[in-house]
Each structure stands twice: as structure tokens, then as C-alpha cells.
Amino acid sequence: MCVQLYDQDGELLPKHRLSAGEKPILAIALLWGLAQAAGRQLPVAIDTPLGRLDSEHRQHLVERARRSAAAASQNAYPV
């Protein structure tokens, strides 16, 4: 699999130029994308990445995780 990133102007963005906070966001986005493509709910544990994010990115990630957890609980079957 090859992942290419592009900036807001459509220019190729080398992965080595990502900040310390952007790298975990990329990793989480890839995991969420793979889970969605597989049609499966995967457990998510978020710890260290939050410490490296600015407040805007942290809030966005937490909100996305909250919505994902809420959607998963609506589709969950009792064991």
C-alpha cells in the first residue's frame, strides 16, 4: 500500500514533513479507514497522541472518536 499526502494546494506533501502531532493523526486515520473498508468495528485506544496535538486537532479527534463510539454502540449486539 502506498499513501500519498497532499497539502491544501494539491501539492505532494512528503510524510517526513509531518509534525509530531500530525503523524499520529495519520496513523489513526489509516486505522479508521481500514476498519471502515473492512466493515468492522475495531477497538480504539487513544493516549499519547492527544499530548502532541494542538487544541483544535485534539478536539476534532475526540469528537470523531466519540461519534464513532456512539455509532458502534447502536450497532452492537449483546453478548
VENJOSUL-V360686 format. One record per residue. N is the residue number from 1. RES is the residue in one small letter. PSI is psi in radians with two decimals (NA if undefined). D_CENTER is the distance of its C-alpha to the mean C-alpha in Angstrom with 1 decimal. Layout:
n=(N:N)
res=(RES:RES)
psi=(PSI:PSI)
d_center=(D_CENTER:D_CENTER)
//
This chain:
n=(1:2:3:4:5:6:7:8:9:10:11:12:13:14:15:16:17:18:19:20:21:22:23:24:25:26:27:28:29:30:31:32:33:34:35:36:37:38:39:40:41:42:43:44:45:46:47:48:49:50:51:52:53:54:55:56:57:58:59:60:61:62:63:64:65:66:67:68:69:70:71:72:73:74:75:76:77:78:79)
res=(m:c:v:q:l:y:d:q:d:g:e:l:l:p:k:h:r:l:s:a:g:e:k:p:i:l:a:i:a:l:l:w:g:l:a:q:a:a:g:r:q:l:p:v:a:i:d:t:p:l:g:r:l:d:s:e:h:r:q:h:l:v:e:r:a:r:r:s:a:a:a:a:s:q:n:a:y:p:v)
psi=(2.40:2.21:2.20:2.39:2.55:2.52:-3.07:-0.37:0.08:0.18:2.48:2.30:1.93:2.39:-0.48:-0.20:-0.03:2.53:2.99:-0.50:-0.54:-0.51:-0.82:-0.52:-0.74:-0.79:-0.77:-0.72:-0.71:-0.76:-0.77:-0.69:-0.74:-0.72:-0.73:-0.76:-0.59:-0.23:0.51:2.64:2.25:2.56:2.52:2.25:2.11:2.11:-1.56:-0.70:-0.55:-0.53:-0.36:-0.05:2.61:2.95:-0.63:-0.84:-0.65:-0.81:-0.74:-0.77:-0.76:-0.74:-0.74:-0.75:-0.68:-0.80:-0.68:-0.74:-0.69:-0.74:-0.68:-0.69:-0.49:-0.46:0.06:2.56:2.40:2.51:NA)
d_center=(17.4:17.2:14.3:15.7:14.3:16.5:17.2:18.4:21.8:20.7:21.6:20.1:17.9:18.5:15.6:18.0:18.1:14.5:15.0:14.3:11.6:10.0:10.0:7.7:5.1:6.2:6.3:3.2:3.0:6.4:6.7:5.8:8.1:10.5:10.9:11.6:13.9:15.6:16.1:15.3:13.8:12.3:12.6:9.8:11.2:9.9:12.8:13.3:10.2:11.5:14.8:13.9:12.4:14.9:15.5:14.1:10.6:10.9:12.3:9.8:6.9:9.8:11.0:8.1:8.3:12.0:12.3:10.7:13.1:15.9:15.7:15.7:18.7:20.5:20.4:21.2:24.6:26.8:27.7)
//
